[in-house]
Amino acid sequence: MRKVLLSVIGLSLLLAACGSSDVEVMSQYGNEVNDFEVTDENGDTFAREEMEGKVWLLNFMFTNCATVCPPMTANMTQAVNALEDKGVEDYGVLSFTVDPQTDTPEVMSEYLSQYGVPEDTEWKLLNGYDYEFIRGFAEDNFRTIVAPPPEGSNQVTHGTSFYLIDQNGKVIKDYSGIATGDSEFPLEDIVSDVETVAEEGPQ
């Protein structure tokens, strides 16, 4: 009887280990992204349910950004290229504009074309909403700020993080989307985590 009990315990531990992941959910996250229905760079509808079954990297940006967005987009492209080189499948990128009045589908499509993103990459540049939506969406789901430009400027204030989201739409963690101070852009961490969640499934 004792041998049977030990075998059951051992099997339970093995199964628990197989279901665990090296990618830990950050304490401030663990929530699932709220429902939404927006428009992508091709003018097509993209809704929350279309996130199901894929791992996503998500960020906030706008095409007229004169400071952080160009390096953020270049860094996201670098991550995509590294994931493609490793043969990682079932992942995508979602970039929500924080300047929806300016960033039409045509403007956003032209913007992304400048970065040499691999053709088969599912990278959605999203619009089709107003400022109040994106401010609330950013705060409610990602604990980050979107604020209007100061007077006389067209530069929207927004966070620079990349967010990792699993196949069930759960927010797992964030990364700096740019190099900060003495810290480099965490390319290896991002690629490793996306690969791990893509292979091991929802967290």
Secondary structure, DSSP 8 states (H G I E B T S, - for coil): -HHHHHHHHHHHHHHHHHH--SS---TT---B----EEE-TTS-EEEGGGGTTSEEEEEEE-TT-SSSHHHHHHHHHHHHHHHHHTT--SEEEEEEES-TTT--HHHHHHHHHTTT--TT--EEEEBSS-HHHHHHHHHHHH---EE---TT----EE--EEEEE-TTSBEEEEEESS-BTTB---HHHHHHHHHHHHHH---
